[in-house]
Amino acid sequence: MEELNASICPYCKQKFEKPPTRKKRCIYCDNYIYVRTSPLDRKRFLVTEKEAEKIDKEWEMYGDSNAGEFSESLLKNLENKFGCKPLLQDAIWAKFQEDSEKLMKESNKDVEILLDLSRKYYEQAEFLKKYGNKSNEYINKIFEVSKDVKRKYLKMTTLKSFIDSEVVKKIGISPCEDACQKCKEHSKIVMSLDEVLINNPLPISDCKHGWCRCDYSPIFEKNVE
């Protein structure tokens, strides 16, 4: 794999006067040369067909991770740690850790950040489920951490407002607009405030969207049949 500015065929290593900017046959060896951008450092390369397929799969992994761009310091730290250029998978995981730590600190000042933190843990677990080599037990623990953070958020916001009001005694589950069938079924349940605080029904564990976005809503006596 040759950097674009090197102007070298990835097959025969012959140098071009001007590097191709898209798929093109090499004038020396007649092989097709592909141009690809690495999701790791955004550098462009002249690559073989197999290398192009590998980079395309890396972009798919990168898109699934929702990791965002990697800082130079993160990539440099990984390079120092491993003694070579890091794999995309390692960079994504390091970015997850970096983002989670940042969100955790920010959530101490702004409780709304807990939602972002819960979502980030969920994305970590989903990424490991598809691309990692961790055990199901390890992955499920991260899913549980995501749910625990969401429960903490709901207790500190929605449920706290109900407690402070001193008038809300009955509570229902308010599904989002595109709620799955499971969440819609839960929306029919009416619970006391004490039941909710003890059982923590949200987030719904079998939500088909994965990361449940349901919230609690107050139900007053006139609404209860």
C-alpha positions in Angstrom: 0.0 0.0 0.0 1.6 3.2 -1.2 0.7 6.8 -0.1 -0.9 8.7 -3.0 1.8 11.4 -3.0 4.5 8.7 -3.5 3.1 8.1 -7.0 4.2 4.4 -6.9 2.3 1.4 -8.3 1.3 -0.9 -5.4 2.0 -3.9 -7.7 5.2 -3.3 -9.7 6.5 -0.4 -7.7 7.1 1.7 -10.8 6.8 5.4 -10.3 4.3 7.6 -12.2 4.8 11.2 -13.2 1.4 12.0 -11.9 -0.6 9.8 -9.4 -4.0 8.6 -10.5 -7.0 10.0 -8.6 -9.3 7.1 -9.3 -9.3 3.5 -10.5 -6.8 3.1 -13.3 -4.7 0.5 -15.1 -0.9 0.7 -14.5 0.8 1.5 -17.7 3.7 -0.7 -16.7 2.1 -3.9 -15.3 -1.4 -3.6 -16.6 -3.0 -4.2 -13.1 -5.8 -2.1 -11.8 -4.7 0.5 -9.2 -7.3 1.7 -6.7 -7.4 4.9 -4.7 -8.6 4.7 -1.2 -8.7 6.9 1.9 -7.8 5.3 5.3 -10.5 5.8 8.0 -7.7 5.8 10.6 -5.7 8.9 9.6 -7.5 10.1 6.4 -4.4 9.6 4.3 -5.0 8.6 0.6 -3.3 5.5 -0.8 -2.7 3.7 -4.1 -3.7 0.2 -3.4 -4.3 -3.3 -4.9 -7.7 -4.7 -5.4 -7.4 -6.8 -2.2 -6.1 -3.8 -0.2 -9.1 -1.8 -1.5 -11.5 -4.5 -0.3 -9.8 -4.4 3.1 -10.1 -0.6 3.4 -13.8 -0.8 2.3 -14.5 -3.2 5.1 -12.6 -0.9 7.5 -14.9 1.9 6.5 -17.9 -0.3 7.3 -16.5 -1.0 10.7 -15.7 2.6 11.3 -19.3 3.6 10.3 -20.8 1.0 12.6 -18.7 2.3 15.5 -19.8 6.0 15.3 -16.4 6.8 16.7 -15.7 10.1 15.0 -12.3 11.2 13.9 -9.2 10.1 15.8 -6.9 12.8 17.3 -3.2 12.8 16.4 -2.4 12.3 20.1 -4.6 9.2 20.4 -3.0 7.6 17.4 0.5 8.6 18.6 -0.1 7.0 22.0 -1.3 3.8 20.4 1.7 3.7 18.1 4.0 4.2 21.1 2.1 1.4 23.0 2.2 -1.1 20.2 5.5 -0.1 18.5 3.8 0.2 15.1 0.8 1.9 13.4 -2.3 0.8 15.3 -5.1 -1.3 13.8 -8.4 0.5 13.2 -10.1 -1.7 15.7 -7.7 -0.7 18.5 -8.1 3.0 17.6 -11.9 2.7 17.8 -11.7 1.0 21.2 -9.3 3.6 22.5 -11.6 6.4 21.2 -14.5 4.7 23.0 -12.6 4.8 26.3 -11.5 8.4 25.7 -15.0 9.5 25.0 -16.5 7.6 27.9 -14.1 9.1 30.4 -14.8 12.6 29.1 -18.6 12.1 29.3 -18.3 10.7 32.8 -16.5 13.9 34.0 -18.9 16.2 32.2 -21.9 14.4 33.6 -20.8 15.5 37.1 -21.7 19.0 36.0 -24.6 18.3 33.7 -26.9 15.4 34.4 -28.2 15.4 30.8 -24.8 14.1 29.7 -25.7 10.8 31.3 -27.9 10.0 28.3 -24.9 10.5 26.0 -22.8 8.3 28.3 -25.4 5.6 28.4 -25.5 5.7 24.6 -21.7 5.5 24.3 -21.6 2.4 26.5 -24.3 0.8 24.3 -22.3 1.6 21.2 -19.2 0.0 22.8 -21.1 -3.2 23.5 -22.6 -3.3 20.0 -19.2 -2.8 18.5 -17.6 -5.6 20.5 -20.6 -7.9 19.7 -19.9 -7.5 15.9 -16.1 -6.9 15.7 -14.5 -7.8 19.0 -13.1 -11.0 20.5 -14.6 -10.6 24.0 -16.8 -13.1 25.7 -20.6 -12.7 25.8 -20.4 -12.2 29.5 -18.0 -9.3 29.1 -20.2 -7.7 26.4 -23.4 -8.2 28.5 -21.7 -6.4 31.4 -21.2 -3.3 29.2 -24.8 -3.5 28.1 -25.8 -3.5 31.8 -23.6 -0.5 32.5 -25.4 1.4 29.7 -28.8 0.5 31.3 -27.6 1.4 34.8 -26.5 4.9 33.6 -29.9 5.4 31.9 -31.6 4.4 35.2 -29.5 6.8 37.1 -30.4 9.6 34.6 -34.1 8.8 35.0 -33.9 8.9 38.8 -32.1 12.2 38.8 -34.4 13.9 36.3 -37.9 12.5 35.5 -38.5 10.6 38.7 -37.0 13.3 40.9 -39.4 15.8 39.4 -42.3 13.5 40.3 -41.1 13.0 43.8 -40.6 16.8 44.3 -44.1 17.5 43.0 -45.6 15.5 45.8 -48.7 15.0 43.7 -47.7 12.2 41.3 -48.6 8.8 42.7 -49.1 6.8 39.5 -46.7 6.5 36.6 -46.8 5.1 33.1 -44.2 4.5 30.4 -44.1 7.0 27.6 -42.7 5.4 24.4 -40.9 7.5 21.7 -42.6 8.2 18.4 -41.1 5.2 16.5 -41.3 2.9 19.5 -41.1 -0.9 19.0 -44.0 -3.2 19.8 -42.4 -4.2 23.1 -42.2 -0.6 24.3 -45.8 0.1 23.2 -47.0 -2.9 25.2 -45.2 -1.6 28.3 -46.9 1.8 27.8 -50.2 0.2 28.9 -48.8 -0.6 32.4 -49.6 1.7 35.3 -47.4 1.6 38.4 -47.1 3.4 41.7 -44.1 5.6 42.2 -42.7 3.2 44.8 -43.0 0.3 42.4 -41.0 2.2 39.8 -38.3 3.2 42.2 -38.0 -0.5 43.4 -38.3 -2.3 40.0 -36.7 0.2 37.6 -38.7 -1.0 34.5 -36.8 1.4 32.3 -34.9 1.0 30.1 -36.9 -1.9 28.6 -34.5 -4.8 28.3 -36.0 -6.3 25.2 -36.5 -3.1 23.2 -36.1 -3.9 19.5 -34.2 -0.6 18.9 -31.5 -1.8 21.3 -31.0 1.5 23.2 -34.4 2.2 24.7 -35.6 5.8 24.5 -38.7 5.5 26.6 -39.4 7.8 29.5 -41.8 7.9 32.4 -44.9 10.0 32.4 -47.3 11.0 35.3 -50.7 9.5 35.4 -53.3 11.3 37.5 -56.3 9.6 39.0 -58.8 10.8 36.4 -56.7 9.1 33.7 -56.7 5.7 35.5 -59.6 3.5 34.6 
